[in-house]
Amino acid sequence: MSAAHIEDVLETLDVETTKKLTAEQLDAFGAEMDAIRQRILSDLGEEDAAYIRRVVKLQRGFEVAGRALFYLPPAWPLAVASLSVSKILENMEIGHNVMHGQYDWMGDPGLNSRMYDWDNVCPGEQWKYSHNYIHHTFTNVLGKDRDIGYGILRMDEDQPWHPYYLGNPLYAFLLMVFFEWGVAMHDLEVENIVKGTRTLEDNKALHAGIMRKVKRQAIKDYLLFPALTGPLFPLTLVGNATANLVRNIWAFNIIFCGHFPAGVATFSEEECENESRGHWYYRQLLGSANITGGKLFHLMTGNLSHQIEHHLFPDLPARRYPQVAEEVQEICERYGLQYNTGPLGKQLFSVARKICKMALPPKTAGA
Amino acid sequence: MSTTAPLPALGRRILRSRVLAALTTPHGVDRYLEMVNPMWAAEEVRARVVSVTRENPLADGPGSAAVATITLQPTSTWRGHRAGQYVQVGVDLPGSAKRMTRCFTVSSAASVPGEQITLTVRAHDEGQVSKHLVAAEPGLIVHLSQAQGDFTLDESPATPTNNHLLFITGGSGITPAMSIVRTLLRDGYDGRAGRKVTFLHYARSAEDQIFAAELAEIAAADNDVTVHLRHGDHVFSEFELRRLVPGYRDTDTWACGPAGLMELVVAAYDGGGEHRLRTEFFKAPRPAAGSTEGDVAFTRSGTTLAEAANTGATLLEQAEALGLKPEFGCRMGICFSCTTRKTEGTVRNVLTGVTSSLPGEDIQICVTAPEGDCAVEL
């Protein structure tokens, strides 16, 4: 028996031992989560406002510095680094979180989920629908949550295998490189068009929004800013593209570690019919995974390194997640529920393994 | 860069250019400018408090509140205002970090772009914004909308008439009328309004009378303006109005004040002359009346889509029960798809139990139930 095989067996066991709670236990578990949520909500105030404004200021600083450094050719790597940091902060700690409505209570139009649009080719309006509503409501429910494999990948045993999925690792690699484009096309549900359950007509309204946003983003990064640097046009263009690529790779990896490491549970539609609030919390917990790391790391992930806490409390300011993580973990221990966490390397390896494993047809029983 | 002076014209043109907008997409130029200088803006309007002057220093009896005139220097983006218009003022309240936005009438004469304006504000007991403004220190930055409202002198200076004008105001309702009269006197010939103007105002007491010195001056000067001030228990009566302005039903009239006064004025014009009367109400937040009393109204850009007795269910459920189809998502308060603006009334968040009576507040209708009367913009 190879080491990999033993791990396989352990993983299977792990899945099978996903702890089930009784309805009463679920209610009690939900009440404890509600209590945390309530406590944080009533404590929101100046510190949270000052924090997000500080991050915005920091991000704008990196943005301006990055754009300016392209005028000094020897500083090109620095320019790319600065712009990459800006784009990562803007997409993850600011854009994702602001568009979740985490700062709506401040009444600042500049930080309001209904007004904010992010530095990404995916229009914020469409992203809020597929992410805030579909993904966060039906998290890890097969057939409902299109974030399981994004309609491109096979990321769960219960997704039926097809020879197409032999390309799983390749598709994942391409999705990583072109992540923002993948996110932009997510709402078009291309896989459902291929299947014939969705028509091109259904996408008409979405096309215009995507094209408008793509045009603006492309003009900015691939035409105007390069043109402003005159003879350095090609260098700046490549630099901007690199910054977008760096952001794509980073965001892809962090996000994949949030739902796809081994041990993360998926659910069937039947399991979640008329589910209680407690079961919703239970599903959010078991459907997510955290990444351990330092303060800077958490900032650069937009605190999505605390994916579990984010899924339990998607509309609380993300800086609160590390504060409640210990308490959530303690509650999970008491209920005997798994709290999936680990360092970036471990979670990434686990995700990569799953991507490759799911490329192959399931082993038949007894093999 | 210590200056908070507005931007010069060339800077404004550059900041509003399409190129700069494209370079700063999707956030826009203002999101960068505000980091450098809060008085620099391409689209948004902000203002710096220049001075705060108490209007009723002697009033401190029961029921009276401090009134102050706040002089504001707006950013160069301010497009000016017509006399009688109001502006939304947003302040970041210290402590809560929440920006509260309220409407205040501009009390100074009509302004041109970039010109200083004044607001005259009464610090209500429950008015967090008004109290903050009345106690403001010079230098405070506030957020403004452009001027709004049609409670204005509707003839342009280019086509003046000499029709008689009548203003009936009560309490803080004096501010729009004051702005109009100030404009008439400023823009008229030789400090004259240029037509007969009758100004009838009701105040709680002589001590509580705002603009007292200026009104006395206007009354004494030879300027075509007649000022009648009524204090204390002296209530409006049709009889008195008819005595002061016999043809009032044929006179262009602007009335603004508390609900009690307004009802009497509207009744006086009932059955003839309604088209001469322009009214503006000030609505104060009403406290919670009880969980399932009152009416719930769903509106869209001013028109009422449906109205029914409050059933106590969430606003989303009540809207759907009335056959409306508001946008929604998770139906559990996490996705913010159903966020809409509550224009009036008290609501309770069914998850947290927190109630709120703030006007013009964004709420998630899937987890919000009305308490008493409530109006929601879908």
Contacts between the chains, C-beta under 8 A, distances in Angstrom:
chain1	res1	chain2	res2	distance
A	34	B	351	7.8
A	38	B	352	6.2
A	41	B	352	6.3
A	42	B	352	8.0
A	44	B	97	8.0
A	45	B	95	7.0
A	45	B	96	5.9
A	45	B	97	5.3
A	46	B	94	7.7
A	46	B	95	6.6
A	46	B	96	7.5
A	46	B	97	4.4
A	48	B	97	7.0
A	49	B	97	3.5
A	50	B	97	7.5
A	56	B	31	8.0
A	57	B	35	5.9
A	60	B	31	7.3
A	60	B	32	6.1
A	60	B	35	5.8
A	64	B	32	7.4
A	100	B	336	7.4
A	101	B	336	3.9
A	101	B	339	7.4
A	104	B	336	7.0
A	104	B	339	7.5
A	104	B	362	6.6
A	105	B	98	6.6
A	106	B	97	6.0
A	106	B	98	5.9
A	106	B	99	6.2
A	107	B	90	7.3
A	107	B	98	5.2
A	107	B	99	3.6
A	107	B	100	6.6
A	107	B	101	6.9
A	108	B	92	7.8
A	108	B	99	5.3
A	110	B	31	6.1
A	110	B	34	7.9
A	113	B	336	5.3
A	113	B	339	7.5
A	114	B	336	7.7
A	114	B	339	6.3
A	114	B	362	7.5
A	117	B	26	4.1
A	117	B	27	7.9
A	118	B	26	6.7
A	119	B	26	6.3
A	119	B	27	7.6
A	124	B	26	7.8
A	128	B	335	7.6
A	128	B	336	7.3
A	128	B	337	7.2
A	129	B	329	7.4
A	129	B	337	7.0
A	132	B	329	6.8
A	132	B	330	7.8
A	132	B	334	7.4
A	132	B	335	4.1
A	132	B	336	6.2
A	132	B	337	6.9
A	133	B	329	3.4
A	133	B	330	5.7
A	133	B	335	4.2
A	133	B	337	5.3
A	136	B	330	7.0
A	136	B	334	5.9
A	136	B	335	6.1
A	137	B	329	6.7
A	137	B	330	4.1
A	137	B	332	7.3
A	137	B	334	7.0
A	137	B	335	6.3
A	213	B	26	7.6
A	216	B	22	6.9
A	216	B	25	4.6
A	216	B	26	6.8
A	217	B	25	7.2
A	217	B	26	7.9
A	219	B	22	5.6
A	219	B	25	7.9
A	220	B	22	6.0
A	220	B	23	6.2
A	220	B	25	5.4
A	224	B	19	6.9
A	224	B	22	5.7
A	224	B	23	5.6
A	225	B	23	6.8
A	228	B	23	7.9
A	277	B	332	7.4
A	280	B	332	7.3
A	314	B	334	5.3
A	314	B	335	7.9
A	315	B	333	7.7
A	315	B	334	5.7
A	315	B	336	7.1
